[in-house]
Amino acid sequence: QVQLEESGGGSVQSGGSLTLSCKLSGYNLDIGRCMGWYRQISTNRREGVALIYYGGSRTEYADSVKGRFTISQDDAKNTIYLQMNDLKPEDTALYFCAGDSGTRGYCGAARLKRTDFGVWGQGTQVTVSS
C-alpha cells in the first residue's frame, strides 16, 4: 500500500523555523518521480509550496516562500523534507506531502498550480503566531 506520512508540524512564533518530514512507504523516491509540498489555504484551495525532482537536483518554489523554504530528500530514508525558516503568520496552514504515482511526469514550476498528484498524505499543521 502506497502511503505518505507527514510529521514535524507545530506552533512557532514569527521568524521561527520548522522542518517537515514526509516518509514514503510502498514506493520509492525514484529519480523520475515528482514529489512536493502543498498547503491548504482555504476550504477548497490547496496551494503548491515546493517540488523536487531528478533525485533532488531540481526544485521549484512558490514565490511566497522562495529564499525561506528548502525542499530536500534523503533516498536512504525514503523521505522528503521541507525546511521552513523565517516563518510568517501567513504561512499558517495544514501542510501536505504529495507524490506522483508514476515517474516521468512534468515537475516544472507550472506544476505548482496543479494538484493532480496520485498520492497524498494526511497533513501536518503549522501555526505561526505574530
N, C-alpha and C positions, 0 to 999 in steps of 0.2 A: 504494500500500500504506500503510495507516494504521499509524503507529508512534509510540511514546513512548520517549524515551531520557533516562534519568536520569543525573545527574552531581553531583559535589560532596561525596560521602561521604568519610569519613576517620576518623582516630583523634584524639581530643582528651581533655583532662583535664576532670574535673568542673568545672562553672562556665564552660566554654568555649563557643564558638559555631561553627556551621557554616551554610552556605547551600546547600541542594539546588536543582538546576535540573531541569526536565523539558521537553525540546524536542519539540514536536509536528511530525509530518510526515505528509502525506497527508490531513490535515484541519485545520480552524482552530479557534481559540478563539471559536466562535460564542457570542453573548450568552446563548443558552438552553442551553448545554452545561455539564453538571455535571462538574467536574474535582476530583480530590482526591489526597491523600497517605495512604498506608496503611503499616503496618509489620508485619512477621512476628514474632510474639511466641512462637510455638511451631510445631511441625511442621505442625499442622493449623489454626492460627488466625492470621488476619490482622486487625489492629486499625485502625479508622479513626482518623486523626490530624487531618485538616483537609479542608474542602471549600471550593470557590469557585465562584461562580455570578453570573449577571447582569453580566457584564463586570467582575467583581471587586467589585461593590458589595455583594454578600452573601457572608459567610463563616461557617463553622461550625467549632468546635474540640472535640476531646475534652477532658473536664475535666482530664485529666492533663497537658495541655500549654497550657492557657489562661494567657495572660499571659507565656508564654515563647516560643511559636512564632507565626509570622505567615505566612500564605499570601498570595501576590500573583500578579499576572500582567502580562505585557508583550505586548500584542496585536501590536505591530510585530515582535517577535521570535518570536511564536507559542510562548511559553514561560511556564510557571508556576514559581513558586519557593516554597521553604519555608525561611524564616529561623528558625533554632533558636538560642535564647540560653539561658544558664544550664543547660546540658546536665547531665543526671544519669546515673549508671551504668544506671539502669533505662530510659533512652532507647536503649540499645544494641539495634540490630535491623537487619534488611535493610529499607530503605525503598523503597516502590513508588509510582510515579505511576499514576493510573488516570483514565479518562475515559469518558463515555457515548458510544456510537456515534452516537446521535441527539441531538436537542435537546428541551427542554421536559420532561425527566424531573424527578422530585422530587429536591430537593437540600437538604432541611432537615436538622436535627440528627439525626433518626432514621435518615437515610441512612448515617450513620457506622457504624451497626451492621450494615449490609449490604455485601456485596462484589459486587453484581451490576452491575459495570461491563463494558462491551463490549471495552475496550481497556486493556491493562496493559503497563507497561514491564518491564524485566528486573531492576530493583532496583539500589540502591546501598547499600553497607554503612556504617553509622555505629557506631563503637565509642567508648564513653565510659569512661575509667578513673577510679577514685577516688583 
